[in-house]
Amino acid sequence: MRKVVLEDILGLAAYEKVRQDFRQRIIELKQKRRVSVGDRVSVVFENRDTVIFQIQEMLRAERITDLEKIREEIETYNELIPEPGELSATLFLEIEDQTHLRDELLKFLGIDKAVSLKIGTHAVSALFEAGRSKEDKISAVQYVRFRFDPQALQAIVRGERTELVIDHEEYKAAVVLQPETQRSLAEDLTT
């Protein structure tokens, strides 16, 4: 998947003109790419379009027009674009009880060793971005990658049953991906 470059990004005025339609398209895209795993975790699989949207929205919110700052945002968000043979996702730990947020989040320590995609007989473990959890702290937003070997890649492209699994001592949940979601991810892996 091609990384985002400066030429892909619209200026603030140009973006405002297309924002409503672009935003609606991304909302529809993310609906296909958001997967709830149980009642406390959701995963959004990222692609080039979702990343461009995040960049555009950040520039809009912060009113960033300086080219160097725009390049910095592009560089930062390009980390979310998967490399060939990979899927990239944002994992959200959804804690509703804000009064016990820290304690509830700490229950998820070690989740970075507990998430995988099961495609037929193949398992692809999630690789979590370093620095988003420590032994006494964890972020509610995690960035993960799934690096496919050739056999697992062929299996997902063939449409074999794909399940997103969390097997953590404090949280066990799994969900079979909808065919539309699986097709979208297979497309990411082959473009």
Residue, then its C-alpha position, 0 to 999 in steps of 0.5 A: m500500500r502506497k504511503v501518503v505524500l504531500e500531494d495527496i493532502l488538500g489545503l484547508a479551504a479545498y478540504e472544507k469543500v469536499r469534507q462532508d462527502f469525504r467524511q461520509r465515505i470514510i464513515e461507511l468504509k470504517q463501518k466495514r473495517r470496525v470489528s467489536v471483539g466482545d463488549r470492551v474491545s474494538v479494532v479498526f483496520e486502517n488503510r490509505d483512505t482512513v489515514i488520509f482522513q485522519i491527516q486531513e482532520m488533524l490539519r483542520a482541527e489544528r488549523i495547520t498550514d505550514l508545509e513542514k508541519i504538514r509533512e510531520e503529520i504525514e510522516t507520523y500517520n504514515e506509520l499506520i499504513p501497512e507494509p506489503g503482506e501486513l494489516s494495520a489496525t487501531l485497537f481501542l480498549e473501551i472503558e465506560d466507567q471513567t471513575h475506575l479507568r486506570d484500574e480497568l485499563l490495568k486489567f488489560l496489561g499483557i494484551d499485546k501477547a493475546v491478540s491474533l487473527k485465525i484464518g482457517t488453520h493459520a494464526v497471525s499474532a498481532l504485533f503491538e507498537a512499542g511504548r504504549s504499555k508498561e508494567d504499571k500503565i497501558s494506553a486505551v488506544q493501541y496500534v497493531r500490525f498483523r504480518f502474514d506469511p504466504q500461506a495465511l495471506q493466501a488463506i484470507v484471500r481465498g475467503e477462509r473463515t477468519e476470526l479475530v481472537i483475544d485470549h487474555e487471562e482477564y478478557k477472552a473474546a472472539v469474533v468471526l469477520q463478516p465476509e465484507t470485512q474480510r474481502s476489504l482486508a484481503e484487498d488491502l493485502t493484495t494491493 
